[in-house]
Every structure is written in C-alpha cells, then in structure tokens.
Amino acid sequence: EAALPGAVLPLADDERGAHVPGHSHGPPSLVYGVGGPCLETSTSQHCAVRRRLTYLPAGYTHALDYVGPTQVFAIEATPATIAALGLSAFEHATPLPASLYNQVWALLLRLGRPEREAELAEEAMRLWEQAAYHLGARFPTWLPALVEMLHENWHRRPSATELAGQLGFSPQFLCRTFK
C-alpha cells in the first residue's frame, strides 16, 4: 500500500480461482485490474466483468471470484479530492473509458519513485479530474450495450452495420455518435 496526497493505493494480486469475500469500499475509488475476468456479486448485480477501470462510489459493497490471475489496485479519493471534484454526486459503479488507461499506467510507473511524490500526487489528481469528467458526461443510453457487444465479440470484429442493426440504428448514426 502506498500513500500520496489525493489518494491511497491498496494493491492486490489474486490467483486464478481466488475468492475475495464481500467487502465495502470506504471512500470513492478508481479500481484498475489487469487479468481476469472475474465474477462480481454486488447488491445490484451478479455478473462476469472484464472492465479494467471502474469508478466505485463510497460504500460500494461487492465480492469477487477470479476466473484467471488478476492484479488489482484502487485509487481511493481523499476528503479533499471528494470535495474538490464533487465525487459524492456519483452514486453508481461506472466503467470508465480505455482512454484513461495511459494515465493509470503513468501513475503506476511513478509509484516506484518516492522522491517524486509531488509528481505522483499531480498525476493522481489529473486521473481523478478526467474520471470525474467522464462520470458527469452525458452518454447515449445505448452506449454500454454497444461496449458490451464489442467486448463479447472481440474475437471476430463485428462491423458497424452489424452493430447498428442490433441496436436499431443506421451505421452512419452509430459511427457519428460513437465518435
């Protein structure tokens, strides 16, 4: 576990078949996992998840069963970060876009350099700011279904025409809106 201004970073390394019993996240957290997938059981769902970066609100409770080996870490917001970004307004677990992964990796790479704590804190705050932006953005209600279709069919690359047909849109509308 590493501490820095703006975040605390608990790390976990779970083997294939590992079970993480029900637990609650105290403050809002950005949870990043590599590996998996895992089966998540929460008060609102029981499903397989493959997402890499997820926002979990304060008090979010869930249990996890890992199908494959996984490494996970959480960036827990401090009270100052919560207040500055209005994070308490976001009450649902929300997958965040892959465009934030580079920021996560920049933060991870700085963990090994304690002499650069100020840079680490700045990097964590930039990530939180970007996450808050995405949490507050208005996305089409069908977007999560599209992302799920892409994840389920990664091995065969469905066409825009096929995806649009499944969602009831024209390919042009789908591409324009998705962009």
Backbone torsions as a table, in degrees:
resi	resn	phi	psi	omega
1	GLU	NA	132.6	178.4
2	ALA	-119.5	144.2	179.1
3	ALA	-115.0	145.3	175.9
4	LEU	-154.8	159.2	177.1
5	PRO	-60.9	125.4	178.5
6	GLY	99.7	-11.8	-176.9
7	ALA	-168.2	158.8	169.6
8	VAL	-126.7	139.5	-172.3
9	LEU	-119.3	85.1	173.3
10	PRO	-72.8	136.7	-179.6
11	LEU	-111.8	146.3	176.6
12	ALA	-140.9	142.8	177.5
13	ASP	-128.7	105.5	-173.9
14	ASP	-110.6	133.8	-179.9
15	GLU	-78.4	164.9	174.1
16	ARG	-55.5	132.5	179.5
17	GLY	83.3	1.2	-179.3
18	ALA	-67.3	147.7	176.4
19	HIS	-118.9	125.1	174.1
20	VAL	-105.2	110.4	-176.6
21	PRO	-62.7	165.8	179.7
22	GLY	-50.2	132.3	179.1
23	HIS	-150.7	158.8	178.4
24	SER	-111.4	143.0	172.5
25	HIS	-89.6	126.1	-179.2
26	GLY	-65.0	-84.8	178.6
27	PRO	-80.9	168.8	173.5
28	PRO	-54.5	144.3	-176.0
29	SER	-137.7	146.9	166.4
30	LEU	-102.7	118.6	-176.9
31	VAL	-110.5	126.8	-178.6
32	TYR	-120.6	127.7	-179.9
33	GLY	-129.7	141.7	176.2
34	VAL	-122.2	127.6	-178.5
35	GLY	116.0	-143.7	176.9
36	GLY	85.1	-156.2	3.4
37	PRO	-74.9	-179.7	177.5
38	CYS	-135.6	160.4	174.0
39	LEU	-101.1	124.1	-178.5
40	GLU	-108.5	134.2	173.1
41	THR	-120.0	119.4	177.0
42	SER	-130.5	179.6	179.8
43	THR	-65.5	-23.1	-176.8
44	SER	-106.5	-10.3	-175.7
45	GLN	-159.3	161.1	169.3
46	HIS	-138.6	105.2	-175.5
47	CYS	-155.8	165.0	173.1
48	ALA	-82.1	135.7	179.1
49	VAL	-126.3	142.3	177.8
50	ARG	-122.7	-1.7	-174.9
51	ARG	-60.7	149.7	-178.0
52	ARG	-95.7	-44.3	-175.6
53	LEU	-123.7	122.6	-175.9
54	THR	-136.4	139.3	171.7
55	TYR	-87.8	128.4	174.7
56	LEU	-117.2	125.1	-178.7
57	PRO	-71.7	166.8	177.2
58	ALA	-56.1	134.6	177.5
59	GLY	79.8	4.4	-179.9
60	TYR	-62.2	129.0	-176.8
61	THR	-117.7	132.9	177.7
62	HIS	-161.9	166.8	173.7
63	ALA	-126.5	154.2	-176.5
64	LEU	-133.0	141.5	172.2
65	ASP	-125.8	117.8	-175.6
66	TYR	-88.6	128.0	177.1
67	VAL	-81.2	-35.4	178.8
68	GLY	-130.1	168.8	179.1
69	PRO	-62.0	141.7	-174.2
70	THR	-143.2	142.3	170.0
71	GLN	-117.2	132.7	-174.1
72	VAL	-134.4	143.3	167.3
73	PHE	-142.0	155.8	-178.6
74	ALA	-123.5	138.4	173.9
75	ILE	-104.7	105.8	-177.4
76	GLU	-90.7	130.2	-179.0
77	ALA	-73.2	141.2	174.0
78	THR	-84.2	165.1	176.7
79	PRO	-54.9	-37.1	179.6
80	ALA	-65.8	-41.0	178.8
81	THR	-66.2	-41.5	178.8
82	ILE	-59.4	-47.1	-178.6
83	ALA	-67.5	-45.0	-175.9
84	ALA	-63.3	-35.4	-174.6
85	LEU	-106.3	0.1	179.7
86	GLY	63.4	36.7	-175.0
87	LEU	-65.8	-23.9	-178.5
88	SER	-66.6	-13.6	177.6
89	ALA	-75.1	-18.2	-177.4
90	PHE	-97.3	106.3	-168.9
91	GLU	-104.4	1.3	-175.4
92	HIS	-121.9	145.9	172.6
93	ALA	-63.3	130.5	-173.4
94	THR	-138.6	122.1	173.4
95	PRO	-64.9	142.3	179.3
96	LEU	-110.0	156.1	-172.6
97	PRO	-70.7	154.7	179.0
98	ALA	-62.5	-19.6	179.5
99	SER	-62.6	-15.0	179.0
100	LEU	-91.2	-8.9	-176.0
101	TYR	-59.9	-38.8	179.7
102	ASN	-60.9	-37.3	177.8
103	GLN	-67.0	-37.2	177.3
104	VAL	-62.4	-45.8	-179.0
105	TRP	-66.5	-36.5	176.5
106	ALA	-61.0	-40.1	177.9
107	LEU	-66.0	-44.8	179.1
108	LEU	-60.9	-41.2	-179.4
109	LEU	-65.9	-29.0	179.1
110	ARG	-78.6	-16.9	-178.8
111	LEU	-59.7	-31.9	-178.2
112	GLY	-78.9	3.0	-177.6
113	ARG	-124.3	80.2	-176.1
114	PRO	-62.8	-21.5	179.6
115	GLU	-69.4	-11.1	-179.5
116	ARG	-111.9	42.9	-176.9
117	GLU	-59.8	-37.9	179.9
118	ALA	-62.7	-42.2	177.9
119	GLU	-65.2	-37.7	178.7
120	LEU	-63.3	-44.3	178.9
121	ALA	-63.2	-41.3	178.2
122	GLU	-63.9	-42.3	-180.0
123	GLU	-63.7	-42.2	178.2
124	ALA	-63.2	-42.6	-179.4
125	MET	-67.1	-38.5	176.3
126	ARG	-60.5	-42.1	178.8
127	LEU	-63.6	-45.4	178.1
128	TRP	-61.1	-40.0	179.0
129	GLU	-62.9	-44.1	178.5
130	GLN	-65.8	-40.5	177.8
131	ALA	-62.0	-45.0	179.6
132	ALA	-61.5	-38.9	177.3
133	TYR	-59.5	-48.1	-179.1
134	HIS	-67.7	-35.1	178.6
135	LEU	-65.4	-34.2	-178.3
136	GLY	-88.8	-11.1	-177.7
137	ALA	-71.0	148.8	176.8
138	ARG	-94.5	110.8	178.6
139	PHE	-106.1	154.3	176.1
140	PRO	-57.6	143.0	-177.7
141	THR	-63.9	-22.7	-179.9
142	TRP	-85.1	-8.8	-175.7
143	LEU	-59.5	-44.6	177.8
144	PRO	-59.1	-36.3	178.2
145	ALA	-65.7	-39.7	178.2
146	LEU	-64.1	-45.8	179.4
147	VAL	-60.7	-41.4	178.5
148	GLU	-63.5	-40.3	177.3
149	MET	-62.4	-39.9	178.8
150	LEU	-65.2	-41.6	178.9
151	HIS	-65.7	-41.2	-178.2
152	GLU	-69.2	-27.4	-174.7
153	ASN	-115.2	27.0	-177.3
154	TRP	-56.9	-31.0	-174.8
155	HIS	-74.7	-15.5	-177.0
156	ARG	-126.1	0.5	176.2
157	ARG	50.7	78.5	179.5
158	PRO	-64.4	147.9	-179.1
159	SER	-79.0	162.0	176.3
160	ALA	-61.8	-36.3	178.9
161	THR	-63.3	-44.4	179.2
162	GLU	-63.7	-47.7	-179.2
163	LEU	-63.5	-43.9	179.7
164	ALA	-61.1	-41.3	178.4
165	GLY	-61.2	-39.7	179.2
166	GLN	-67.9	-28.1	-179.7
167	LEU	-94.1	-9.0	179.0
168	GLY	83.6	27.6	-179.8
169	PHE	-120.9	167.2	170.2
170	SER	-80.9	152.5	177.7
171	PRO	-59.3	-35.4	-179.9
172	GLN	-63.8	-44.7	179.2
173	PHE	-63.3	-44.4	-179.1
174	LEU	-60.2	-48.5	-178.2
175	CYS	-64.7	-44.0	-179.4
176	ARG	-63.2	-44.6	-177.9
177	THR	-72.4	-40.2	-179.8
178	PHE	-64.5	-37.8	-179.2
179	LYS	-59.4	NA	NA
